[in-house]
Amino acid sequence: MAVVLDLINNPRPRHPEKAHKPDSVLLKKPDWIRVKAPVSPGYAATSAIMRENKLVTVCEEAGCPNIGECWEKKHATFMIMGDTCTRACAFCNVKTGMPGALDALEPEHVGKATAKLGLAHIVVTSVDRDDLADGGALHFAETIRAIRTHAPGTTIEILTPDFLRKDGALKVVVDARPDVFNHNLETVPSHYLKIRPGARYFHSLRLLQQVKEFDPSIFTKSGIMVGLGEERNEILQVMDDLRSANVDFLTIGQYLQPTRKHAEVRRFVPPDEFKSLETIAYSKGFLMVSASPLTRSSHHAGDDFARLKANRAAQLGK
């Protein structure tokens, strides 16, 4: 488990905004949520490439439970624009604070690492950069173009911030033409004030809708966590909202509490409930749905993208 306050090894708290909060009770994880520790040679090789290119991954920063499986297969989600976020979401383990300046060479490093890993599909995400005039939109666009240059056969999926109050930023990213545009709603609207206080539910929804308005050929994707105390009918309403925005792909995964200072897990949702939500989501018209306890935005992203394209082709064929 990550530690919020490690003042011996790190004089600066990872989550200063959470330091004053009382420790919450940690629920015992059920058998279906357990994963193996990452020890394979493939994991080590992927880690070496990341360090060689001085890259940050959300796999490490967010403490993803699937890191061992993904890195063994040389699948990784690059996190651009640094490792420090300007937001303080109650669920997230990424560092909070004032980020440093952008690395102008980072897009090139991501492009070269993509080619070196031989990735057929890459996922690029970022921290929130409310300190930047465009929220980092141009940096996203430059990263997409660098990947196209160094790995022209690689399909590109981006997982972006909400670009709240950054006029024109979204268009800059869409014009770079990623294959998949992902922006996660994360939770139901009634939880935003507590779980995602720096964001606005309907702004995020509108962002996804605008991507389709700018370029209907781009696949759109969004995801939520469950186990935070949301009601089932609230999850179904989020599904309807996303379909109204013409979102293609929905992911639903179990929230896992990074530390005792983060939002607590209210409930571990059993696999059969995830299966039920998946069935309902498909009935509402999503082209692709991934719903399971260990589902994460970029887990199996390459395989899912292939299925997403096939499902669109089949739909158009009808």
N, C-alpha and C positions, 0 to 999 in steps of 0.2 A: 504494500500500500504506500502511496506517496505521502509525504509529510508536508503539511502546510507551513509549519514553522521549524526550520532547521537552522537555528542561529549560530550553531557551532561551525558548520561547514559553509553556510551561506548567510552572511550578515543581513541580507535583504530578504524579507519574507516573500514566498512565492505568491501568496494570496493575502496581502495586507488588509484588504477589506473584509476578510473572513476571520482574521485572527481573534477578534473579540467575541466571536460567537461561541456559545456553549457546545460541547461535544454532543453529537446525536448518537442514538443507539444504532448499531449496525446489525441488520438482520442477517442471519446465517444463510449463506447461498445454498440453493438446492442443487442436486446433482446435475441437473440439465444446464447449469450455468458455468460449470467448471471447465477450464482449459489447461492444456499442458504448457509447461514453462518452455520458452524459446531457447533451444540448445543445438539446433541442426547446423550442419556446414553451410547450407543455403542461407540460413539466417545470418551467419557470420559474414558470408560473402556480400550480402546486400548491405549489411551494416558498414563494411569496409568501403564500399562505393559511396555511401552517404557521407562518411567522414572525409574521404578523399576529395569530394567536391564541396565540402563545407555546407552541406544541405541540412535543413531541418525537416522532420517528418511529423505529421500529426499522429502517426502511429505511436511514436514515443511520447510526444508532449501531452497527448490526451489519455495516455495509458490504455490504448485499445487492447481488448482481450484477444483479438485475432492476429496480433503482430507475429507470433511464431509461425502460424500457418501461411500468412501472406508473404512474409519475408523469405521463407523457405522456397517459395515459388518465384522470388524476385518481383513481387508486387509490393509497391509502396505508394503512400500518398504524400506528395511533397507539400510542405507548408511554407509558402513564400512570405516575404516582408517581415521576417524576424520571428522570434519566439515569445514576444510579449504583446499582449492584447490590451486595447484601451477599454474594453468592456469588462464587466465582472459578473458574468452569468453564474447562477447558483449551482449549476450542474457541471461546469467545465473545469478541467484540471490544467489548462494552459495558463501560463503566468499572466498576472495582471500588473499593469504599470504603464509608464510612458516609454514607448518603443524608441529605438535608435533610428538613424537615417537609413533609407533604403540602400541596398547594395546594388549598384548599377550593373554589376556582372552576374547577378543571380539568375536572370532569365537564361543567359548563355550557359551557366553551370547546370541548370535544370535540363536544357536541351541536350547537352553532352551526356549527362547521366542517363537520360532516357534512351539515347542511342546505345550507350555502353551496357545497360541492363537488357537491351533488346526487347523493350516493352511493346506489345501490340496495342495496349490501351493504358493510358496514364491518367491519374487523378491529381489535380492541383487544387489545393485549398489555401487559406490564409488566415491570419489573425485579423480581427477588426482593427482598422487604422483610421479612427475618427479624427486623428491629428492631421491627416493629409487632406488637401483641398479636394481631391477626387476619390478619396477613400482607398486609393491604390488601384484604381481601374486601369490606368495606363500600364502599370507594372504587370497586371494580369495579361493585358493585351500583348505586351512585349514578350512575356513568357510563352504564350501560345504561339507567337510567330517564331520564337527561337526553337521550340519543339518541332514545328513544321519544317524548319530549315535543317536541323540535325537528324530528325527521325520522321521523314515525310510519310511513312507508312503507318505511323502511330495515330490512333484515334485519341481525342482529348476530351476529358471530362473535367469541368471545373466546379468547385464548391465554394461559392462566394459569400462574403458578408452581405448585409442588406443595403449598403450605400445610402444609408439614411441621411437625408438633407444634402446629398451630393448631386446636384442637378447635372444631367448629361453624362454621369459616370457609367450608368448601365449601358448606354448606347456604344460607348467606347469598347466595352468588353464584348458585347454582342457582335460588333462589326469585325472583331478578330475571328469570329466564326468557330467557336468550340463545337464539338459534336454533341456534347451534353452539358446543359446548364443546370446545376444543382444549387438550390438554396433551401436550407432546412427550416421549417416552421418550429421544430424542436418539441413543442408541447401545445396543449389546447389553449385557446385564448384566455380562459379564466385563470390560468397559471402564469401569465406573462409578467405581471407585476412582481411576483415572487421569484420566478425561475429565470426569466429573461428580461430584466427591468430596463435595459438600455434599448430594447427593440420594440416594434409596434406590429402586432399581428397582421392588421390589414395592409400595412405598408409592405410587409414581406409577401403577402398574397398578391398584391398588385405588381410587385417586382416580377414575380413568375409569370403573371399574365402579360406584362409588357414584353418579355422576351419573345413570346409567341407573336405578338403584334409586330415587333421589329423583324423577326425572321421565323416564319412558321416551320422551316425545315429543321431547326434545332430542337433536339429532344429536351424536355424539361423534367426535373426530378425534385422531389422534396421528401423529407422524412420527419418522423416524430419518435419520441421516447415514450414508453409507458411504464407504469409502476410508480408514478409521482402523485397518485391520488386522483387522477382524472376519472370521470365517469364514462361508461361505454358510449352513451349517446353523444358525448362530446367528441369522442374519436370519430364517430360516424359523421358528425357535422363537419369536422376538418376534412374528411374525405370528400364530402359534397362541395366544400369551398374550393378544394384543389381541383376538382373536376370542372367547376365553374370557370377556373382560370386556365383550363385546358392542359393541366399538368399530365404528363405521360406515365411517370414512374413514381411509385410510392414505396418508401421503406419504413418499417416499424420495428423497433428493437427495444429490448429491456434496458431501462436506466440502471447504471451501476454507479454507486456512490464512490467517488475517488478518495475522500477522507471524511473524518467525522465532522469537519467544518462545512462540508457541502450539504446541499439539499438531501434529505434522507430518502431512502427507498421505502415507500409505503407498502409495497407489495411486489412479490416476484410472480409475474404472470406466467402461467403454465403453457407449454407448447400447444396444447389443443385450442386455447383461446387465440393464440397467434394464427393458427390455421383457420379458425373461424373468421378472423379479421381479414385475412388474405382472400378468402372466398367472397366476402362481402365487397371488398375493394375491387376485385375483378368484375363483380356484377355491376358496379357503378361505372365501369368503362375505362379503368386504367389499362394501359398496354402492358405494364409490367408491375408486379408487386413482389416485394421481398419482406416477409414478416416472420421473425423467429426471435428467440431470446438473444442470440448473438449477432443478429443483423446490425450492420453499421453501414453508413452511407457508401463507403468505398469497398466493402467486403464483396469479393467476387465481381467487381465492377466490370472487368473485361468480358467475362462470360455473360453477365447480365446485359451488357450492351449488345452483344451478338443476338441475344434473344429479343431484345427490344426492337432491333432493326427487323428481325424476322416477323415479329408480331405486327409491326406497322405495315410491312409488305403484304402480309396476309389480310389485314384489314382493308388496305387499298385494293387488293385483288377482289374482295367481295363487292 
